[in-house]
């Protein structure tokens, strides 16, 4: 196999090496490939938010026919974009970048508040929405995220049989 190594520096100042099979440096400049990797990372992060946070790690969709599967996927994508839109509006009001807010936190707050909005009187809706935005605006992510506390390692599989230890009586 032939590969091309592209060295980049992340926005946090970390040196990274990207490997690619795109060997032609004129057709595929290093900066363009690095930008594509960054864009792909954002897309993968969005997929993770959809699958883990919104769908709750469910392995399959609940729908049974192709038409209802499409409807469920579109509904999930619509909900995802509404949460992101609300996050962008809150970030604009607070004066921070939308990425400074946690998607998971915003999703949980919005689910909680929207469940109350369904049974609230129409006159309380503006006050509830204002309170929701104020709360989310106060929950900014820390500027420096902590590193991994445990290194990635291959863990030993648990034994199928319990281990019994016999203590000798002395």
C-alpha positions in Angstrom: 0.0 0.0 0.0 1.1 3.5 -0.7 0.0 6.4 1.5 0.7 10.0 1.9 1.3 11.6 5.3 0.1 15.1 5.9 1.1 16.9 9.0 -1.3 19.4 10.5 -1.7 21.3 13.7 -5.1 21.3 15.4 -6.8 24.4 16.8 -5.5 23.3 20.2 -1.9 23.3 19.0 -1.6 19.5 18.8 0.5 18.0 16.0 -1.5 15.5 13.9 -0.6 13.3 11.0 -3.2 12.3 8.5 -2.8 9.4 6.2 -4.4 9.4 2.8 -4.3 7.4 -0.4 -4.6 10.6 -2.5 -1.0 10.8 -3.6 -1.1 13.5 -6.2 0.0 16.7 -4.4 -1.1 19.0 -7.2 -4.6 17.5 -7.6 -5.1 17.2 -3.8 -3.3 20.0 -1.8 -2.5 19.2 1.8 -4.6 22.1 3.2 -7.6 20.9 1.2 -7.3 17.4 2.5 -6.9 18.6 6.1 -10.0 20.8 5.7 -12.0 17.8 4.4 -10.9 15.7 7.4 -12.1 18.5 9.7 -15.4 18.7 8.0 -15.8 15.0 8.1 -15.1 15.1 11.9 -18.0 17.6 12.3 -20.3 15.3 10.3 -19.3 12.3 12.4 -19.9 14.2 15.6 -23.4 15.1 14.4 -24.1 11.5 13.5 -23.0 10.5 17.1 -25.4 13.1 18.6 -28.3 11.8 16.5 -27.6 8.2 17.3 -26.6 8.3 20.9 -28.4 11.3 22.3 -31.6 11.6 20.3 -32.3 8.0 19.5 -31.0 6.7 22.9 -28.6 4.1 21.4 -31.5 2.2 19.8 -30.2 -0.3 17.3 -33.1 0.0 14.9 -35.8 2.4 14.1 -39.3 1.7 15.4 -41.1 2.0 12.1 -42.1 -1.1 10.1 -42.6 0.0 6.5 -40.2 2.0 4.2 -42.6 5.0 4.2 -42.7 5.2 8.0 -38.9 4.7 8.3 -38.4 7.7 6.0 -40.9 9.6 8.1 -39.1 8.7 11.3 -35.7 9.6 9.9 -37.0 13.0 8.6 -38.6 13.6 12.0 -35.3 12.9 13.8 -33.4 15.2 11.4 -36.0 17.9 11.9 -35.8 17.7 15.7 -32.0 17.7 15.5 -32.0 20.8 13.4 -34.5 22.5 15.7 -32.3 21.9 18.7 -29.3 23.2 16.8 -31.2 26.3 15.7 -32.3 27.0 19.3 -28.7 26.6 20.4 -27.5 29.0 17.7 -30.1 31.6 18.8 -29.1 31.2 22.5 -25.4 31.5 21.6 -26.2 34.7 19.6 -28.1 36.2 22.6 -25.3 35.3 25.1 -22.5 36.4 22.7 -20.7 33.1 22.3 -20.1 30.5 19.6 -22.8 27.8 19.2 -20.1 25.2 19.8 -19.7 26.6 23.3 -23.0 25.0 24.3 -23.5 21.3 24.9 -25.8 19.6 22.5 -26.7 16.9 25.1 -27.5 19.4 27.8 -29.5 21.5 25.3 -31.4 18.4 24.2 -32.3 17.4 27.7 -33.4 20.9 28.7 -35.5 21.3 25.6 -37.2 17.9 26.1 -38.0 18.8 29.7 -39.3 22.2 29.0 -41.2 21.2 25.9 -43.0 18.5 27.9 -44.2 21.2 30.3 -45.1 23.5 27.4 -47.6 20.9 26.1 -49.7 21.2 29.3 -49.1 24.9 30.1 -51.5 27.7 29.4 -50.7 29.7 26.3 -50.0 32.8 28.3 -47.0 31.3 30.1 -45.2 30.2 26.9 -43.1 33.4 26.4 -41.9 33.3 30.0 -41.0 29.6 29.9 -39.1 30.0 26.6 -37.2 33.0 28.0 -36.3 31.0 31.1 -35.2 28.1 29.0 -32.9 30.3 27.0 -31.4 31.9 30.1 -30.7 28.5 31.6 -29.0 27.2 28.6 -27.0 30.4 28.2 -25.6 29.8 31.7 -24.4 26.3 30.9 -21.4 27.0 28.7 -18.9 24.3 28.1 -15.5 24.9 29.7 -12.9 26.4 27.4 -10.3 23.7 28.1 -11.8 20.3 28.2 -10.0 17.8 30.4 -8.0 15.1 28.7 -8.8 11.4 28.9 -8.3 10.1 32.5 -7.8 6.5 31.4 -5.8 5.7 28.4 -7.4 3.6 25.7 -6.4 0.0 26.2 -7.8 -3.4 25.2 -9.6 -4.6 28.2 -9.6 -8.3 29.2 -12.9 -10.0 28.5 -14.8 -11.1 31.7 -14.6 -14.7 32.5 -17.7 -16.8 31.7 -17.3 -18.6 35.0 -17.0 -16.9 38.4 -13.7 -17.2 40.2 -13.8 -18.8 43.6 -10.9 -18.3 45.9 -10.3 -20.8 48.6 -8.6 -19.4 51.7 -6.4 -21.7 53.6 -6.9 -21.8 57.3 -3.7 -21.4 59.2 
